[in-house]
Amino acid sequence: MLLHLVPEFDLRRDVVPWLAARGWAAALDTSENSSALYVVNVERNEKVIYTWKGNQRNTHIGLYDLQTKQNEHLYMFERDLHIISCSVNNERTLLAVSFHQYTEEERVSRLLQSVSKYLALLIEIHPINNVRVLKAVDSCVRVQFLYPTEGRNTPTGSRLLLVSEDKYIEQFDIHVIEEEQHRVVIQDSGQLPRARVADDLIWAQWDMMEQRLFYIVPKESRSILKCIQFYPDENFYSTLESHLDISVNDTQLKLVNFGYDYCQDQDVASKSLNLQVFTSKAGGLCVCCNLASDIPDEVRYSIYFLHKGYNKTFTVSLERTKTHQLKEVAFMNLDYYVAAYLPGRFLHLLNIQHPDLLCYSLFLTGEDARIDLLQNCSIRSPLKSTVLDCNAGSIYAVSISESAVLRFLQNSKRDSERLAALHCALLYFRHTEDLEMQIIWWISENLSTCHSFDPIQEFIIASLYCRMCPETHNLDKLLPYTSLLDWMGIIPGVTCVTDIISIPVLEFQNSKGFWEKLNSNLESVKYAEPHLHYHNNVLRKEWLNLSEEREERRTTAYLRHIFDNAKKVLSHLDTWDSEERLVPLFQEEDYQQQLLMGLMVAQLKDHLMRHLQYVGKQKIDQIVLDYVANLLNLVHRIMKEVWRRHQLHSCIFCFDERGSAAEFAVFHFMSRILEAASGLCLPLPPGFHTLHLGLGVRCLPLHTLLHYIDNGVLHLTETCVRKLLKDLDDTEKNEKLKFSIVMRLPEALGQKVRQFWNHPVNANFIARKYVKLLLEKLGSRQCSRPIPERLSVPLEFLPLNYLTSMLTEIENQGVHPYEKQDHVNVRFVEETALRHTVMLLGLKYS
């Protein structure tokens, strides 16, 4: 099961034993009173209010504190009443209750037609004292106290919301005074001050934790979602207005989180729209709506991602069953995800923060979607990551199970499931060394089975996003969270239609917290959010241009600045301990990688400066250095885990024996790392190419090795080539390998390392190269008739005499291709040619 539920409250476990100990539970044992004990509200301060029927059919109200695990009796009515809603203020001095006095049949039989059907009362309970009537009407009413911000009490007064079935909401201001013996009584003797909050609403939802009221008013064929924020200073303001393409024709008001009268809610739910609003800490705002479908085996629901400016409508095809199919989807708020749950059929975890690609939402069926503790749709989500089963009277803390996600990742066969699980594991859970290790091991086993994405790229980009974004506000909108630009795959049995919707209008000034983050999200939508994310198109082009420039052009001030950036990154890297040196990465000069590092620092810094100017240059410099250094550390982390898994050791970098199967597996994995880095134009740690080439020499046959070099899979580095030339003896096989490598060296690198191979073949190659360079310098110019120079050994080999005379004249013109190697000159060419000729003739050179 993917969702992990922890019971926080259960009526049978936490309340019934307490009632039994006081002799109040006897009436609950009869079958006709099986529903007499139920939860009516959950307050902001984690107090659960419940009601039950006593032995004399009295109606009791109790409170359970989730923190102290203690029960408290609040009030008793000496009548058999049906409690609809109930709320207690933060100081537990006032109790508001609304209830159904009599059924229609009771009113007729008792000739009480003039008596109101519903009553709302305000009761002093510290101690129990006066009772005030707030409403006596024939339409249902609900009550809810407002709560101050945490740590701030208002002992002199409370505010109470009253919601009427006649489609309006009022706020009562209740001032209290403390009399002798700490008696708290209501100060006003007359009518309580009240203010109209909303009118003509057809749907309303209370956000208990954030003290917000969401409600919908109809307007022609559309609906308008509005929000009112209540503040501690006793003011409330309209903060949001959004047009929804939802046609609500209900005549009955639907309320969410205004108490939990299960029987009444069930009756209303069968006639009205199932709609809920969820928010997230990152400024996400979603409207979840269950849609009607005329097709028996089909379920439809829409999620309005208001913070993104679009709506997604999902249609799920169900397998046919002989029993009646439940089609009412329950929605749960998990903060990063919204869960759409149809018991026994499917569980759809919809990504709120990154909902654009369908592959980042988990759609589960069968055993993975099963939630044993939630087998019906009487589910409410009063708090983030909390579920209330109204039918059972149980409250659960809900979270996504890390072990279940990793297990699902291991067992998944489709790329869509793998992407969703991988994204969840990397961005939802807090990164630990064990979690990273398990993901890297999964990647090493499944590289070849992922067809529509590169898991190494996803791991690197998502891990960087997760590590860096908490550092600075709005950084999540500027850094990439995925390596994918698009995803065209499908989820079997699910179709999705995306529609652009109008952006909500925020009606507030200088608000903080959620509203500030929501406003930032909406601003990102206005400026075409995908274009805000950093990408590597310009970086790749600039890197290739600078890589192809000649040596003499690399001393400009711009390049010095780029390499200074690279030095800062390398000095910023974490100090690798002895265990991390298990992977033999060498602290060596790698011009190409340092160039790429420095360019990435420069371009990422420019990108952030355009959008985060208020952060300051020093902070942005730090962010950029952290980003690139973390990138290099992640690659090293991947290699370390793969190295450890295949039980390799740091002494492996030698060429006197062939590589093992484990070394070949690591070589293949490093090739995939290189492919992933090249695809995203990411720098690699110093020494990566040296280690990769060393493993290639050990593991590959010569023709395959040369093929990899010619196609850019393996990169020739000075450290590896120098070690190869010095360590290997000059057997025929090794000579062939050395010569093949030397032939492929770039000119600048070749001049540095050829001197380490004292062999006629190498001397012959150097001489040929020298002659070629001199003749290229000559070009179309004419040489005068050569005058033979008298050498120490007289020669009668006319072609060689002519060549050496010509080369001497070119040298005399000031042309010296190998200025750093004084011994390479015309005399060196002449002696090498003679040695080679004599060797071919089988003679002895003296």
Phi, psi and omega in degrees: 000128185286322180272132180255121182250130177244116180296123177255334181205139176213128183302316183291328182274319191258340186247312186304316177300324179293319178294319181297322180295339181253008176076020182259000189260357184299320182292341181283348185281342182280148183295327182289344178252023184298334179255017184287338179254117179206160179278134178248342179194156171232117184274168184296327183273027175063040173251128180259125179257132181223166180225154177206165179260132179275187183295325182266024183062023172286153181252121183251153174234129180232169182224137176239128180266117182293338181276311182272349182061034181244145175262156179212133177275125183262313187197158177223132171260132181276042179212163175271101183243156173254105182288128179263312178211158184204142179210143178240143182286171187298327182273357182056045176248341182231142178233128175251134183223138169237140184210164178265115185289305182219153171284168180299321180295320179295321181296319180292316182294329182262007179053044183247039183301333182280348181278138181295146182284323183238147181225138174238125186239152171241122190237133173278124185238015180228075354277183178296126187213244187287153176235130178244142176269120176272318180212139171226097190220173178263003177248148185293141177230154177230154183232149178202120175285145171276151181241141177287171176295157185300133179086003181233111180261153176234079187294345183271354181186165178221161176238139186231130174267138174236121183250126183252145175296345176280013168073043171216161179229134178240156173241128176258133173261119186242115179258135182237158175230155180255122181259197181299149179057033175061028175287130178252121181231159178286132186285318186286128179272335181263216179291141178284139176300138181219158178220140178281127182264315183207151179228158172060027181277152178243352179203142179211148178222137180258126174263100189295315185292319184261001177055054178238147176244115172261137177209159182240134173241139180282148175212104184056234183269000183245176178234149179244121175271128178235160178221137175242127179259127178263133185248158182298338182278018177072015175254157172222145184224145172286126187245341187211147173215129183216134178275131179241138177275057179238121178268113182249109182255012183294141174268344182258135180291132178253127182241141179236129178066023169256066185085166186226066173278096190299316182298314180293318179298322181294322180293319180290320183299326181292344183247353187229176184283134175273104186220136178218151177248133178233144175239162177231162181297332183276010179089025176274144179222114184235143171247120182253131188220127175274125183257150178285147177224134180278347182270125186301321186261038184218139177237135181233138175208151181240144173239116177268106176274084187296329181284351178248344177085024175208164181237139176242126177252124183253137174239120183248125177272126182260151173287142182289139176228160181283334181276167179295133183268126174284127184238008180271109182280133175262139181249139179229141181263112178251018179073290179283334180234155164249130181259127170255118191233124172244105187308131178080356184239300182204162173226120183244111177265109185263124182288118181281319187286325180228071185272000188295318180260128184297335183287354178261011173244139184269123174245118187239145174226172176066220184296324181295331183269356185286134173233101187302323186279349180234091183250010176219175185259017176277055188249134173234155180239078185292333180226163173298135177059032178223139180232136175247120173270101187295326183292317182270344183071042182235144177241133182233141167276126186249134175213163176273129184284123179298315181295324179291322178295316179295323177293319178296321177298318180296322188269349185291144179248340182262146179297325180298319179291319180295316180298315181297316180292319180295317179297318179297314182296324185277325188252339182271319183269155174287131184293128172233162181296322180292319179297314179299320181298316181294322179292318180296320178296320177297319180299317182296333181272340189237017180303317186277351183260353177267116189258327186260002178203162178256111184296332178293316178299315180298318180298314183293310185293315181293322179294318177299317180299315182293322182285324190269324190298325179297345184292322188216139177298137178076001178293334180294341179271352185247339179259145178289143177251353180213157177272352184270137173270333180202164177215119186254012182285177180234160172249116184306131178085357183234130172244148183226132176240127181254131178234138175284135179237165180289146181282136178301151176258123178265131184245069181207166179230129173055039177279151181247180175068228185302315185294326176295318180292320177297317178299320178297319178297318180292325176295324178296321178296320180297327182262027176058079189311315183304330182282349178281334182288137179296135175224169194255013184301310182291323180300314182298315182297316181293320180297315180295320179297314182289327180294330183272353180290154181284161185304319185291344181265005186264015181250020180287164179297324180299314180292326177298320178296319180298315182287332173296321176301316181297319179297323178296319179297313182295324178286342181274347182296149176298147175287123183278127181280182186297326180291321181291337177285007171304325176269119185283072172270137187255140176280086185233165177281123176232096188304311185297316181289323177293323176298316180293319176302309182297320178295320180296319177300313183296315185284323177294323177297316178299320181297315181290325180296329180291332187243346182234043183300328183292343181286324181104149185296318183298318180293319179295319176303317180294318180300315183294315178298319177299319183297309184290321178295319177296325177300311180296320179295325179295317178298317178297322178297317178301312182296321181297316180293320179293319178300315181293321183295325180268007174057044174271167180227169188286349180277009188286345188276074174212158191245014186274359177211163182283155181283157180273175177298323178295319178296321178296321178297318178292320177301315179298318180294321178296326176296323178288326174298315179299318178297318179295316180295320179295322180297327180256001182057055181253141177287158179243158183297154177303133178092355181299311183293328177296313179295318180298314180295320180299316177294325178296318178298320182286326192259335190256146169294159189302314183295324177290319178302313181293325177297317178297321179293314182296332182262009173080008177286319176251138181248128179285125179241152183300317183299312184289316182294319179298316180295321180296315181293326183278322189276327183277137176283176187260054170287167182300319180294315181291324177299318179297317178297312182298313182297320178297322179290312182300322179299334186260002182286139170300155188303312184297317180290322180300318179298330182282321193256343184294334181294344180276359179241098181273086186212143180305324180298317179293318178298320178299318180294316180297318180296316178300317180296322181294315179299317181298316181294320179295317180293326176294325177292326180296316179062228182268004180290150181264139175265146174288166182302122185293142176253114183303135177266136180285113179267172181295329178246115181297135181239141175242034180255091192302317179300320179290321177301317181296317181295315183294324178296318180295317181293324179297318180297321179294319178298321181295342178276005176092016180264116180224092182298328183249065184296329183279351179237092186297332185284347179271104180210194183296320179299320178298319179297316182297313182294321179296318180298318180295315180301316183293319180295314180299320180297318179294328180277352180077021180261174180255128181269132180231000000 
